[in-house]
Amino acid sequence: MYGYFLAGLRQHWEFGMAVPHIDIKSVIAFTMFLKAFGGLLFITSSSFGAVVLGNG
């Protein structure tokens, strides 16, 4: 499904811009890391941890 999405973008972008390759596994791993890091900060009464948890 992601490949079809990129193919559709490539059809509409005919002015020379390339679609960057994004590894979805890396995005998911980074999101999980942010949630864990925000949770640890939140447990230690950090308001920044609450912001990280709320925006992730």
N, CA, C, O and CB atoms as a CASP TS submission, in Angstrom:
PFRMAT TS
TARGET T0000
AUTHOR 0000-0000-0000
METHOD Language model
MODEL 1
PARENT N/A
ATOM      1  N   MET     1       0.824  -1.184   0.000  1.00  0.00           N
ATOM      2  CA  MET     1       0.000   0.000   0.000  1.00  0.00           C
ATOM      3  C   MET     1       0.876   1.260   0.000  1.00  0.00           C
ATOM      4  O   MET     1       0.568   2.239  -0.679  1.00  0.00           O
ATOM      5  CB  MET     1      -0.942  -0.009   1.210  1.00  0.00           C
ATOM      6  N   TYR     2       1.962   1.222   0.763  1.00  0.00           N
ATOM      7  CA  TYR     2       2.886   2.358   0.807  1.00  0.00           C
ATOM      8  C   TYR     2       3.517   2.593  -0.564  1.00  0.00           C
ATOM      9  O   TYR     2       3.758   3.732  -0.964  1.00  0.00           O
ATOM     10  CB  TYR     2       3.982   2.121   1.864  1.00  0.00           C
ATOM     11  N   GLY     3       3.782   1.492  -1.278  1.00  0.00           N
ATOM     12  CA  GLY     3       4.355   1.604  -2.617  1.00  0.00           C
ATOM     13  C   GLY     3       3.396   2.273  -3.594  1.00  0.00           C
ATOM     14  O   GLY     3       3.823   3.053  -4.445  1.00  0.00           O
ATOM     15  N   TYR     4       2.107   1.975  -3.479  1.00  0.00           N
ATOM     16  CA  TYR     4       1.113   2.612  -4.332  1.00  0.00           C
ATOM     17  C   TYR     4       1.020   4.109  -4.039  1.00  0.00           C
ATOM     18  O   TYR     4       0.847   4.922  -4.947  1.00  0.00           O
ATOM     19  CB  TYR     4      -0.255   1.949  -4.141  1.00  0.00           C
ATOM     20  N   PHE     5       1.137   4.457  -2.762  1.00  0.00           N
ATOM     21  CA  PHE     5       1.121   5.862  -2.368  1.00  0.00           C
ATOM     22  C   PHE     5       2.292   6.613  -2.997  1.00  0.00           C
ATOM     23  O   PHE     5       2.120   7.701  -3.547  1.00  0.00           O
ATOM     24  CB  PHE     5       1.166   5.992  -0.839  1.00  0.00           C
ATOM     25  N   LEU     6       3.491   6.019  -2.909  1.00  0.00           N
ATOM     26  CA  LEU     6       4.669   6.666  -3.495  1.00  0.00           C
ATOM     27  C   LEU     6       4.568   6.749  -5.013  1.00  0.00           C
ATOM     28  O   LEU     6       4.986   7.739  -5.614  1.00  0.00           O
ATOM     29  CB  LEU     6       5.938   5.912  -3.103  1.00  0.00           C
ATOM     30  N   ALA     7       4.014   5.712  -5.632  1.00  0.00           N
ATOM     31  CA  ALA     7       3.856   5.734  -7.088  1.00  0.00           C
ATOM     32  C   ALA     7       2.910   6.858  -7.502  1.00  0.00           C
ATOM     33  O   ALA     7       3.138   7.523  -8.512  1.00  0.00           O
ATOM     34  CB  ALA     7       3.328   4.374  -7.600  1.00  0.00           C
ATOM     35  N   GLY     8       1.859   7.068  -6.731  1.00  0.00           N
ATOM     36  CA  GLY     8       0.936   8.164  -7.015  1.00  0.00           C
ATOM     37  C   GLY     8       1.602   9.516  -6.863  1.00  0.00           C
ATOM     38  O   GLY     8       1.362  10.423  -7.660  1.00  0.00           O
ATOM     39  N   LEU     9       2.437   9.656  -5.845  1.00  0.00           N
ATOM     40  CA  LEU     9       3.162  10.915  -5.662  1.00  0.00           C
ATOM     41  C   LEU     9       4.121  11.166  -6.812  1.00  0.00           C
ATOM     42  O   LEU     9       4.244  12.292  -7.292  1.00  0.00           O
ATOM     43  CB  LEU     9       3.925  10.906  -4.339  1.00  0.00           C
ATOM     44  N   ARG    10       4.796  10.121  -7.251  1.00  0.00           N
ATOM     45  CA  ARG    10       5.770  10.280  -8.340  1.00  0.00           C
ATOM     46  C   ARG    10       5.082  10.694  -9.638  1.00  0.00           C
ATOM     47  O   ARG    10       5.655  11.437 -10.434  1.00  0.00           O
ATOM     48  CB  ARG    10       6.552   8.974  -8.556  1.00  0.00           C
ATOM     49  N   GLN    11       3.850  10.214  -9.857  1.00  0.00           N
ATOM     50  CA  GLN    11       3.127  10.596 -11.066  1.00  0.00           C
ATOM     51  C   GLN    11       2.784  12.079 -11.059  1.00  0.00           C
ATOM     52  O   GLN    11       2.828  12.733 -12.101  1.00  0.00           O
ATOM     53  CB  GLN    11       1.856   9.766 -11.208  1.00  0.00           C
ATOM     54  N   HIS    12       2.446  12.606  -9.904  1.00  0.00           N
ATOM     55  CA  HIS    12       2.027  14.001  -9.819  1.00  0.00           C
ATOM     56  C   HIS    12       3.202  14.959  -9.705  1.00  0.00           C
ATOM     57  O   HIS    12       3.055  16.150  -9.978  1.00  0.00           O
ATOM     58  CB  HIS    12       1.109  14.189  -8.642  1.00  0.00           C
ATOM     59  N   TRP    13       4.350  14.466  -9.312  1.00  0.00           N
ATOM     60  CA  TRP    13       5.539  15.319  -9.158  1.00  0.00           C
ATOM     61  C   TRP    13       6.407  15.174 -10.396  1.00  0.00           C
ATOM     62  O   TRP    13       7.374  14.412 -10.390  1.00  0.00           O
ATOM     63  CB  TRP    13       6.347  14.946  -7.870  1.00  0.00           C
ATOM     64  N   GLU    14       6.078  15.884 -11.438  1.00  0.00           N
ATOM     65  CA  GLU    14       6.817  15.773 -12.690  1.00  0.00           C
ATOM     66  C   GLU    14       7.782  16.928 -12.898  1.00  0.00           C
ATOM     67  O   GLU    14       8.276  17.106 -14.012  1.00  0.00           O
ATOM     68  CB  GLU    14       5.858  15.700 -13.849  1.00  0.00           C
ATOM     69  N   PHE    15       8.069  17.713 -11.880  1.00  0.00           N
ATOM     70  CA  PHE    15       8.960  18.849 -12.051  1.00  0.00           C
ATOM     71  C   PHE    15      10.340  18.586 -11.484  1.00  0.00           C
ATOM     72  O   PHE    15      11.059  19.537 -11.176  1.00  0.00           O
ATOM     73  CB  PHE    15       8.371  20.069 -11.404  1.00  0.00           C
ATOM     74  N   GLY    16      10.736  17.334 -11.334  1.00  0.00           N
ATOM     75  CA  GLY    16      12.100  16.992 -10.991  1.00  0.00           C
ATOM     76  C   GLY    16      12.390  16.714  -9.534  1.00  0.00           C
ATOM     77  O   GLY    16      13.514  16.335  -9.204  1.00  0.00           O
ATOM     78  N   MET    17      11.432  16.884  -8.656  1.00  0.00           N
ATOM     79  CA  MET    17      11.697  16.592  -7.244  1.00  0.00           C
ATOM     80  C   MET    17      11.579  15.089  -7.002  1.00  0.00           C
ATOM     81  O   MET    17      10.672  14.434  -7.515  1.00  0.00           O
ATOM     82  CB  MET    17      10.715  17.372  -6.321  1.00  0.00           C
ATOM     83  N   ALA    18      12.491  14.566  -6.230  1.00  0.00           N
ATOM     84  CA  ALA    18      12.463  13.144  -5.907  1.00  0.00           C
ATOM     85  C   ALA    18      11.812  12.950  -4.539  1.00  0.00           C
ATOM     86  O   ALA    18      11.973  13.771  -3.636  1.00  0.00           O
ATOM     87  CB  ALA    18      13.897  12.541  -5.926  1.00  0.00           C
ATOM     88  N   VAL    19      11.083  11.863  -4.408  1.00  0.00           N
ATOM     89  CA  VAL    19      10.478  11.514  -3.126  1.00  0.00           C
ATOM     90  C   VAL    19      11.553  10.831  -2.292  1.00  0.00           C
ATOM     91  O   VAL    19      12.121   9.833  -2.735  1.00  0.00           O
ATOM     92  CB  VAL    19       9.214  10.588  -3.308  1.00  0.00           C
ATOM     93  N   PRO    20      11.847  11.337  -1.103  1.00  0.00           N
ATOM     94  CA  PRO    20      12.895  10.712  -0.290  1.00  0.00           C
ATOM     95  C   PRO    20      12.469   9.335   0.204  1.00  0.00           C
ATOM     96  O   PRO    20      11.298   9.101   0.506  1.00  0.00           O
ATOM     97  CB  PRO    20      13.249  11.606   0.901  1.00  0.00           C
ATOM     98  N   HIS    21      13.430   8.439   0.280  1.00  0.00           N
ATOM     99  CA  HIS    21      13.150   7.105   0.798  1.00  0.00           C
ATOM    100  C   HIS    21      13.074   7.168   2.318  1.00  0.00           C
ATOM    101  O   HIS    21      14.007   7.625   2.978  1.00  0.00           O
ATOM    102  CB  HIS    21      14.233   6.089   0.339  1.00  0.00           C
ATOM    103  N   ILE    22      11.961   6.707   2.865  1.00  0.00           N
ATOM    104  CA  ILE    22      11.764   6.706   4.316  1.00  0.00           C
ATOM    105  C   ILE    22      11.559   5.261   4.746  1.00  0.00           C
ATOM    106  O   ILE    22      10.631   4.593   4.291  1.00  0.00           O
ATOM    107  CB  ILE    22      10.541   7.609   4.741  1.00  0.00           C
ATOM    108  N   ASP    23      12.426   4.788   5.620  1.00  0.00           N
ATOM    109  CA  ASP    23      12.299   3.436   6.133  1.00  0.00           C
ATOM    110  C   ASP    23      11.283   3.449   7.267  1.00  0.00           C
ATOM    111  O   ASP    23      11.532   4.028   8.324  1.00  0.00           O
ATOM    112  CB  ASP    23      13.675   2.881   6.612  1.00  0.00           C
ATOM    113  N   ILE    24      10.135   2.808   7.046  1.00  0.00           N
ATOM    114  CA  ILE    24       9.035   2.872   8.001  1.00  0.00           C
ATOM    115  C   ILE    24       9.405   2.198   9.323  1.00  0.00           C
ATOM    116  O   ILE    24       8.902   2.585  10.377  1.00  0.00           O
ATOM    117  CB  ILE    24       7.786   2.218   7.410  1.00  0.00           C
ATOM    118  N   LYS    25      10.285   1.190   9.271  1.00  0.00           N
ATOM    119  CA  LYS    25      10.709   0.536  10.511  1.00  0.00           C
ATOM    120  C   LYS    25      11.469   1.504  11.408  1.00  0.00           C
ATOM    121  O   LYS    25      11.318   1.474  12.629  1.00  0.00           O
ATOM    122  CB  LYS    25      11.579  -0.686  10.201  1.00  0.00           C
ATOM    123  N   SER    26      12.281   2.354  10.807  1.00  0.00           N
ATOM    124  CA  SER    26      13.019   3.346  11.592  1.00  0.00           C
ATOM    125  C   SER    26      12.077   4.369  12.215  1.00  0.00           C
ATOM    126  O   SER    26      12.275   4.789  13.355  1.00  0.00           O
ATOM    127  CB  SER    26      14.054   4.056  10.716  1.00  0.00           C
ATOM    128  N   VAL    27      11.061   4.764  11.471  1.00  0.00           N
ATOM    129  CA  VAL    27      10.085   5.724  11.994  1.00  0.00           C
ATOM    130  C   VAL    27       9.340   5.127  13.182  1.00  0.00           C
ATOM    131  O   VAL    27       9.143   5.800  14.194  1.00  0.00           O
ATOM    132  CB  VAL    27       9.087   6.142  10.892  1.00  0.00           C
ATOM    133  N   ILE    28       8.927   3.873  13.066  1.00  0.00           N
ATOM    134  CA  ILE    28       8.207   3.214  14.157  1.00  0.00           C
ATOM    135  C   ILE    28       9.115   3.028  15.360  1.00  0.00           C
ATOM    136  O   ILE    28       8.684   3.240  16.493  1.00  0.00           O
ATOM    137  CB  ILE    28       7.651   1.859  13.701  1.00  0.00           C
ATOM    138  N   ALA    29      10.368   2.635  15.134  1.00  0.00           N
ATOM    139  CA  ALA    29      11.309   2.453  16.245  1.00  0.00           C
ATOM    140  C   ALA    29      11.571   3.770  16.961  1.00  0.00           C
ATOM    141  O   ALA    29      11.646   3.800  18.190  1.00  0.00           O
ATOM    142  CB  ALA    29      12.631   1.861  15.738  1.00  0.00           C
ATOM    143  N   PHE    30      11.711   4.859  16.212  1.00  0.00           N
ATOM    144  CA  PHE    30      11.942   6.162  16.826  1.00  0.00           C
ATOM    145  C   PHE    30      10.723   6.614  17.633  1.00  0.00           C
ATOM    146  O   PHE    30      10.870   7.192  18.710  1.00  0.00           O
ATOM    147  CB  PHE    30      12.282   7.203  15.752  1.00  0.00           C
ATOM    148  N   THR    31       9.529   6.353  17.118  1.00  0.00           N
ATOM    149  CA  THR    31       8.309   6.700  17.842  1.00  0.00           C
ATOM    150  C   THR    31       8.206   5.916  19.140  1.00  0.00           C
ATOM    151  O   THR    31       7.825   6.466  20.174  1.00  0.00           O
ATOM    152  CB  THR    31       7.079   6.441  16.973  1.00  0.00           C
ATOM    153  N   MET    32       8.544   4.631  19.090  1.00  0.00           N
ATOM    154  CA  MET    32       8.516   3.813  20.310  1.00  0.00           C
ATOM    155  C   MET    32       9.540   4.313  21.321  1.00  0.00           C
ATOM    156  O   MET    32       9.266   4.341  22.521  1.00  0.00           O
ATOM    157  CB  MET    32       8.784   2.333  19.977  1.00  0.00           C
ATOM    158  N   PHE    33      10.723   4.710  20.844  1.00  0.00           N
ATOM    159  CA  PHE    33      11.740   5.249  21.739  1.00  0.00           C
ATOM    160  C   PHE    33      11.246   6.527  22.410  1.00  0.00           C
ATOM    161  O   PHE    33      11.428   6.706  23.614  1.00  0.00           O
ATOM    162  CB  PHE    33      13.039   5.519  20.972  1.00  0.00           C
ATOM    163  N   LEU    34      10.623   7.417  21.635  1.00  0.00           N
ATOM    164  CA  LEU    34      10.117   8.661  22.217  1.00  0.00           C
ATOM    165  C   LEU    34       9.062   8.396  23.280  1.00  0.00           C
ATOM    166  O   LEU    34       9.041   9.066  24.313  1.00  0.00           O
ATOM    167  CB  LEU    34       9.540   9.556  21.129  1.00  0.00           C
ATOM    168  N   LYS    35       8.191   7.432  23.039  1.00  0.00           N
ATOM    169  CA  LYS    35       7.164   7.096  24.027  1.00  0.00           C
ATOM    170  C   LYS    35       7.804   6.564  25.303  1.00  0.00           C
ATOM    171  O   LYS    35       7.407   6.951  26.402  1.00  0.00           O
ATOM    172  CB  LYS    35       6.177   6.061  23.455  1.00  0.00           C
ATOM    173  N   ALA    36       8.783   5.687  25.171  1.00  0.00           N
ATOM    174  CA  ALA    36       9.449   5.130  26.356  1.00  0.00           C
ATOM    175  C   ALA    36      10.212   6.211  27.103  1.00  0.00           C
ATOM    176  O   ALA    36      10.157   6.270  28.332  1.00  0.00           O
ATOM    177  CB  ALA    36      10.404   3.994  25.957  1.00  0.00           C
ATOM    178  N   PHE    37      10.921   7.064  26.379  1.00  0.00           N
ATOM    179  CA  PHE    37      11.683   8.146  26.997  1.00  0.00           C
ATOM    180  C   PHE    37      10.746   9.135  27.692  1.00  0.00           C
ATOM    181  O   PHE    37      11.021   9.573  28.809  1.00  0.00           O
ATOM    182  CB  PHE    37      12.541   8.873  25.943  1.00  0.00           C
ATOM    183  N   GLY    38       9.655   9.481  27.041  1.00  0.00           N
ATOM    184  CA  GLY    38       8.672  10.378  27.643  1.00  0.00           C
ATOM    185  C   GLY    38       8.027   9.770  28.872  1.00  0.00           C
ATOM    186  O   GLY    38       7.755  10.466  29.850  1.00  0.00           O
ATOM    187  N   GLY    39       7.779   8.458  28.821  1.00  0.00           N
ATOM    188  CA  GLY    39       7.211   7.781  29.984  1.00  0.00           C
ATOM    189  C   GLY    39       8.151   7.794  31.169  1.00  0.00           C
ATOM    190  O   GLY    39       7.726   8.021  32.302  1.00  0.00           O
ATOM    191  N   LEU    40       9.432   7.550  30.916  1.00  0.00           N
ATOM    192  CA  LEU    40      10.412   7.594  32.013  1.00  0.00           C
ATOM    193  C   LEU    40      10.526   8.996  32.602  1.00  0.00           C
ATOM    194  O   LEU    40      10.606   9.159  33.820  1.00  0.00           O
ATOM    195  CB  LEU    40      11.789   7.124  31.520  1.00  0.00           C
ATOM    196  N   LEU    41      10.534   9.993  31.748  1.00  0.00           N
ATOM    197  CA  LEU    41      10.592  11.367  32.250  1.00  0.00           C
ATOM    198  C   LEU    41       9.329  11.723  33.027  1.00  0.00           C
ATOM    199  O   LEU    41       9.397  12.416  34.042  1.00  0.00           O
ATOM    200  CB  LEU    41      10.789  12.351  31.091  1.00  0.00           C
ATOM    201  N   PHE    42       8.187  11.253  32.557  1.00  0.00           N
ATOM    202  CA  PHE    42       6.920  11.545  33.231  1.00  0.00           C
ATOM    203  C   PHE    42       6.877  10.903  34.613  1.00  0.00           C
ATOM    204  O   PHE    42       6.377  11.500  35.567  1.00  0.00           O
ATOM    205  CB  PHE    42       5.736  11.053  32.386  1.00  0.00           C
ATOM    206  N   ILE    43       7.403   9.689  34.715  1.00  0.00           N
ATOM    207  CA  ILE    43       7.434   8.998  36.011  1.00  0.00           C
ATOM    208  C   ILE    43       8.288   9.769  37.004  1.00  0.00           C
ATOM    209  O   ILE    43       7.992   9.793  38.198  1.00  0.00           O
ATOM    210  CB  ILE    43       7.973   7.561  35.852  1.00  0.00           C
ATOM    211  N   THR    44       9.348  10.400  36.510  1.00  0.00           N
ATOM    212  CA  THR    44      10.225  11.163  37.404  1.00  0.00           C
ATOM    213  C   THR    44       9.738  12.602  37.582  1.00  0.00           C
ATOM    214  O   THR    44      10.526  13.485  37.922  1.00  0.00           O
ATOM    215  CB  THR    44      11.658  11.163  36.862  1.00  0.00           C
ATOM    216  N   SER    45       8.460  12.838  37.357  1.00  0.00           N
ATOM    217  CA  SER    45       7.797  14.135  37.576  1.00  0.00           C
ATOM    218  C   SER    45       8.347  15.251  36.698  1.00  0.00           C
ATOM    219  O   SER    45       8.483  16.390  37.145  1.00  0.00           O
ATOM    220  CB  SER    45       7.929  14.537  39.021  1.00  0.00           C
ATOM    221  N   SER    46       8.660  14.926  35.461  1.00  0.00           N
ATOM    222  CA  SER    46       9.147  15.938  34.531  1.00  0.00           C
ATOM    223  C   SER    46       7.996  16.385  33.633  1.00  0.00           C
ATOM    224  O   SER    46       7.319  15.553  33.029  1.00  0.00           O
ATOM    225  CB  SER    46      10.333  15.392  33.682  1.00  0.00           C
ATOM    226  N   SER    47       7.778  17.679  33.545  1.00  0.00           N
ATOM    227  CA  SER    47       6.721  18.177  32.668  1.00  0.00           C
ATOM    228  C   SER    47       7.098  17.984  31.199  1.00  0.00           C
ATOM    229  O   SER    47       6.217  17.863  30.347  1.00  0.00           O
ATOM    230  CB  SER    47       6.442  19.663  32.956  1.00  0.00           C
ATOM    231  N   PHE    48       8.393  17.955  30.895  1.00  0.00           N
ATOM    232  CA  PHE    48       8.829  17.692  29.521  1.00  0.00           C
ATOM    233  C   PHE    48       8.412  16.285  29.088  1.00  0.00           C
ATOM    234  O   PHE    48       8.061  16.073  27.927  1.00  0.00           O
ATOM    235  CB  PHE    48      10.362  17.860  29.396  1.00  0.00           C
ATOM    236  N   GLY    49       8.448  15.321  30.016  1.00  0.00           N
ATOM    237  CA  GLY    49       7.988  13.968  29.705  1.00  0.00           C
ATOM    238  C   GLY    49       6.525  13.948  29.317  1.00  0.00           C
ATOM    239  O   GLY    49       6.122  13.192  28.433  1.00  0.00           O
ATOM    240  N   ALA    50       5.724  14.780  29.977  1.00  0.00           N
ATOM    241  CA  ALA    50       4.307  14.866  29.627  1.00  0.00           C
ATOM    242  C   ALA    50       4.127  15.441  28.224  1.00  0.00           C
ATOM    243  O   ALA    50       3.242  15.013  27.483  1.00  0.00           O
ATOM    244  CB  ALA    50       3.551  15.726  30.653  1.00  0.00           C
ATOM    245  N   VAL    51       4.959  16.401  27.864  1.00  0.00           N
ATOM    246  CA  VAL    51       4.886  16.989  26.524  1.00  0.00           C
ATOM    247  C   VAL    51       5.269  15.954  25.474  1.00  0.00           C
ATOM    248  O   VAL    51       4.614  15.848  24.437  1.00  0.00           O
ATOM    249  CB  VAL    51       5.805  18.228  26.418  1.00  0.00           C
ATOM    250  N   VAL    52       6.327  15.193  25.737  1.00  0.00           N
ATOM    251  CA  VAL    52       6.764  14.163  24.786  1.00  0.00           C
ATOM    252  C   VAL    52       5.679  13.105  24.625  1.00  0.00           C
ATOM    253  O   VAL    52       5.418  12.655  23.509  1.00  0.00           O
ATOM    254  CB  VAL    52       8.090  13.507  25.254  1.00  0.00           C
ATOM    255  N   LEU    53       5.048  12.705  25.714  1.00  0.00           N
ATOM    256  CA  LEU    53       3.982  11.711  25.627  1.00  0.00           C
ATOM    257  C   LEU    53       2.759  12.266  24.905  1.00  0.00           C
ATOM    258  O   LEU    53       2.104  11.544  24.153  1.00  0.00           O
ATOM    259  CB  LEU    53       3.590  11.235  27.021  1.00  0.00           C
ATOM    260  N   GLY    54       2.454  13.513  25.121  1.00  0.00           N
ATOM    261  CA  GLY    54       1.270  14.109  24.516  1.00  0.00           C
ATOM    262  C   GLY    54       1.412  14.380  23.036  1.00  0.00           C
ATOM    263  O   GLY    54       0.417  14.360  22.311  1.00  0.00           O
ATOM    264  N   ASN    55       2.618  14.633  22.569  1.00  0.00           N
ATOM    265  CA  ASN    55       2.825  14.972  21.164  1.00  0.00           C
ATOM    266  C   ASN    55       3.245  13.789  20.313  1.00  0.00           C
ATOM    267  O   ASN    55       3.418  13.952  19.105  1.00  0.00           O
ATOM    268  CB  ASN    55       3.853  16.046  21.051  1.00  0.00           C
ATOM    269  N   GLY    56       3.416  12.620  20.877  1.00  0.00           N
ATOM    270  CA  GLY    56       3.927  11.490  20.118  1.00  0.00           C
ATOM    271  C   GLY    56       2.915  10.651  19.547  1.00  0.00           C
ATOM    272  O   GLY    56       3.232   9.664  18.883  1.00  0.00           O
TER
END
